[in-house]
Amino acid sequence: MRRILFIDRDGVILQEPDNFQVDHIDKTNFVPGVVSTLSRIAADFDFYHVMVTNQDGLGTDSYPDTDFYPYQNLMLRTLEGEGFTFDEVWVDGSREEDKQPTRKPGTGMLTHLINNPEFDLANSLVIGDRWSDIQLAKNLGSKAIYFRSPHATLQFTPEQELTLRDTILLEAPDWQSIYTFLKLGLRKVTHARNTKETQIAIQLNLDGKGESTIDTGIGFFDHMLDQIARHGKLDLTITTKGDLHIDEHHTIEDTAIALGEAFALALTDKRGMERYGFALPMDEAEAKVLIDFGGRNWLVWDAEFTREKIGEMPTEMFYHFFKSFSDAAKCNLNISCQGTNEHHKIESIFKAFAKAIRMAVKRDPLSNYLPSTKGVL
């Protein structure tokens, strides 16, 4: 069965003008990167291509067909010249208040594709820049890529937030991000580690935006883990329930182990990955973190702390955190830091660690290169 790529038009393929109508040659401007990327998508994938667009009032005096189709056809010819052809093009001219089943997010124009044995709608994708595109994906039983266009912001009602958020696989700032996702997928894992001492649940997306929800019961530790997500541009959720009534040791060490295990799961395919990373100063503190996700664990630690605790976190546990992460993630870490402010020193280490991770996990979607002369990582 073939997968379908349902693509919105205005704001996604063509830049959307202020009056929301592409009705003049001067308004017929392509979104940056869309022509070359769609050409590459056509060459590299076997999607069935369907355009679905709402054009309010099309065919009326306020928006006659002659103001639409010359520029619509110019767009289609341009894409065809670069190797991308739509198999179907569906344009609905009704207005929102008309409540027609053919208007997105309605599926009235697409009923012939639903339950069609030739197509795999469950693994098909809708690319659009409005909530109606996300709802269309939900109505079709497909998934969505939200394209962040200048004119559209994704604003869900509370009810839509509950029902539609999980439909979005990717929020894309540009077409290169969409191609990378189609080529490589998201490195997203859910991982749990439970012992008699700790219960840990982790959600990790290496290709995220830097969003985090951290709750380990240790405030300063939460702050440091948030630095990893924010500066590494990882989406990270960690919930740790540990035996803090005894001390902090198990909670910190086991969280590091679980996080390292999650990284190892997310990096099972290292083709096209940079593999190495490094970085970063913070005020008077100078931190250097070198990382190699090469499959061998090793930690070199050159940092000293004179305070017993920073916040609620014992400074002796900093070494244990990175040692446990290195062992579980099977990575080489070389960490050194100099400075006078203890808070600045450890925060600069965590930020440098995050930046190093970001460099190392970066991938080139056009490369199948495995960064090792051994032929395996």
Summary of the structure (lengths in Angstrom):
residues: 377
radius of gyration: 24.8
end to end distance: 33.5
largest distance: 77.4
contacts: 1244
relative contact order: 0.10
helix: 36%
strand: 25%
